[in-house]
């Protein structure tokens, strides 16, 4: 079965959710539409059969989905302990995928008709701030999933107001080949979101209104694109 994994932001911009990337980093100040865009992405993903796993320690919009999703208590984590358990199970499942499907050169999860899995953390900074004794394990599990997930069909979406290096290591965020900033951000936020770019002054101007954003994605032919979702 052919899986259509294009996420349409508007009439002229789309990106491939399951393209040559480990996932998405999605940042933006409160009220700029980050969670709304994230919910839209998850709705599209669910329609094409992806399994959705959610971490929302702020116990806000996405955490409330545990009440309506099938097996919601198992796929939505609202505490650091629950997040650790969810990531631990996900990492074990990813290991089993690799053990069962010894990949030949050039093959990935699509060739074996595996179901894609999306792990989304709505507020990564809040998760790490609350993690306490779980922080080291959370980072270790995230690292294993992000670095190996693309080939095994497990993708990660990290959302936050800012993804600073002391929250998530740059070696991980660089693996997230689609990077979106909602609203007009300061240079430090852009620098953290797009660490491989040079002069931040060359970025297109983005209006500081909900739904306006800037995307850089490995699946786009143009490096930076503004959009209104």
Secondary structure, DSSP 4 states (H G I P E B T S, - for coil): -----EEESSSS-EEETTSSSSEEEEEE-TTSSHHHHHHHHHHHHHHTT-EEEEE-TT-STTGGGGGTSTTHHHHEE-SHHHHHHHHHHHHHHHHHHHHHS-PPTT--GGGGTPPPEEEEES-HHHHHHHHGGGHHHHHHHHHHHHHHHHHHTEEEEEEES---TTTS-HHHHTT--EEEEES---HHHHHHHTTT-S-GGGSPP--SSTTEEEEEETT-SSSEEEEE-
